[in-house]
């Protein structure tokens, strides 16, 4: 039933995809800026309204392929970030390879809350060695 309802909504409002693209682009930009300000290496990847955030042990050159990024992922730090965010009311998957999903229910204020919560949680995550 949920799928049919969503398909009906999309049919009535095709601009939904533009809204999702805009909101997820905004979230991507805000997260990238926040991680840069905090000088924490991260891989932020996005396709449409799917976003992936992975803490890294060190910056990587993605031109060398995805394996380099996978080898640099700091799974323990990502898990600590996820636990800290969850304690603050924000849930995302504990694995750094799982995507985050943006929906039409998310407002810009919600996305700002996500960034602020991740920033607060990140402050408690020890830097990688």
C-alpha angles and dihedrals in degrees: 000000000000091000092052091048091051093047090051090051092050091049091052094043114030090170087077090091091054090051092049091048092049095047095045091046088052092050091047092052093046093049093047090051093047094050090047091050090051090045093233119146111236140162112223113184127178141184114177108307095346116096131183124199120188126174112223133207089224137354115280137210103234091195085077090065139263094287089070091056092046091052091050096051114120101216094177092052091046090052091049089050091050093050092048092048092047090052086055093051102266120113127196130154115286092228116084091217096059117096129240115228126218118201137187087259091069116092126197086256089056090051091049087052089053092053093045092048093048089048091052093046092046091056087067095048113097115236117256120258 
